[in-house]
Amino acid sequence: MEKFLGIIDKINFKICLVAMWACFFLMCMTTLHAILRKFTMFGGFTDNVDITNLTMILIVFCGLAFMESERGHVRVNVFVDKFPAGSRRAVQAVMYFLTAVILFVMFFAVVKNIAPMMHSGAATTTLRIPNWPFSIILAIGVFFYALTTLLHAIGFCLKPLEEKTGIGEIDVTNQM
């Protein structure tokens, strides 16, 4: 399973590169838009709000799977840490699996809406950029996020009980 998770982590990094380039594009576009608005008669780009929204979809949903791969989220288990080790482990396992289920449901909902979006011709208002490619990218990001979460949940359940049960958590109880 570790080998499979390593392959998924590499894919997640490649998907995250899309988010990084989208972030770079958005920063450049926002800077140029502000300069054009301030110093020219153009007033900036047309349809910049829609372009920003579509770019934010790329940034968020392409970065989620990589965040889960690196366990980059911060969880403070003030409530869960009060449980005994076995109960804490069960609660965390349930949370991993529940998150994976919700993400897979979200993935199927997004995939279900791609075809109607393609046929309807949904696009941005001025530049007519179609929305369906962004839905495909969103679906890919959510799928790999869900898959990574599921693999982490399975790995968490297979881990021996003697090890530290919190994967990637910050212990705030003994910092004084």
Sequence and secondary structure as in RCSB ss.txt:
>XXXX:A:sequence
MEKFLGIIDKINFKICLVAMWACFFLMCMTTLHAILRKFTMFGGFTDNVDITNLTMILIVFCGLAFMESERGHVR
VNVFVDKFPAGSRRAVQAVMYFLTAVILFVMFFAVVKNIAPMMHSGAATTTLRIPNWPFSIILAIGVFFYALTTL
LHAIGFCLKPLEEKTGIGEIDVTNQM
>XXXX:A:secstr
 HHHHHHHHHHHHHHHHHHHHHHHHHHHHHHHHHHHHHHSSS S TTHHHHHHHHHHHHHHHHHHHHHHTT S  
  TTGGGS HHHHHHHHHHHHHHHHHHHHHHHHHHHHHHHHHHHHT B SSS  BSHHHHHHHHHHHHHHHHHHH
HHHHHHHHS TTS S SS    TT  
